[in-house]
Amino acid sequence: MLKYVAPLVALFLLMANPASAAGNWSGFYVGANAGVGYGSGAFTDDCYFCATDSFSKGFFMAGGQGGFNWQSGAAVFGVEGDFDWSSLSRKGVLGADDSDFLREKLELSWLASIRARAGLSVDNALVYLTAGPAFGHIDAPGTEYCCNGVGGVSPATGQTFSKSGSRTGMIGGIGLEVMLQDHWSVRGEYLYFDLGSETVSQTPPTGSCATTRRCTVQNTLDGQVARVAMNFHF
């Protein structure tokens, strides 16, 4: 993912005008961002399917951010909040080599964070580290199917392992921001996030192929993000 950041940083440096930029980072700012990400995760069941379905998939994201900076000499400290829409969506099968199997899906619809920032200002550029709690909305539905029916069609057993809601984790990374003219700045940023794991219990079966077993399925998600942003400083 770092290979995406370097060209963006070089582009920003070419866009900057050191002669006219004040290099004063203090105060409030708001802006917009867009970028690409690479999510990794897994569905695991140790009860019935005794299997793990791992995945990695790229996605797009876009959103906005706002924050406050305080500057003392070359040192800059601040706090920032952001909220981004995410296109991450992946479907898979858990226990595909069994007579019964689980069709599962994981979807990250949005990702947000509240992060501290600390960096050094050199002329009109700010190099910084950032970290804080992350929040994401994850949909993770799963439906069990049993032995092949007529014509090879596998009927649903009525067993479901579904969970939808927000999850909390951690996020951190590094960035380079360049101050331009007239209160505007641009940045390139790399972030790693981890939204941890969640265990989902099955819903009791009601289908014609239903059984009475009780199991759980665990899903995990982490990822990397490379994005660009533009901010207006008040």
Protein Blocks (a to p, Z undefined) as FASTA:
>chain_A
ZZmmmmmmmmmmmmpcfklpgoiagdcdddddddddddddddddfklnopacdddddddd
ddddddddddehjbccdddddddddfbdcdddehklbmbdcddddddfbdcddddddddd
ehjaccddddddddddddddddddddddehhiacdehiacddedddddddddddddddde
ehiacddddddddebjadddddddfbfkbcfbdcddddddddddddddddddZZ
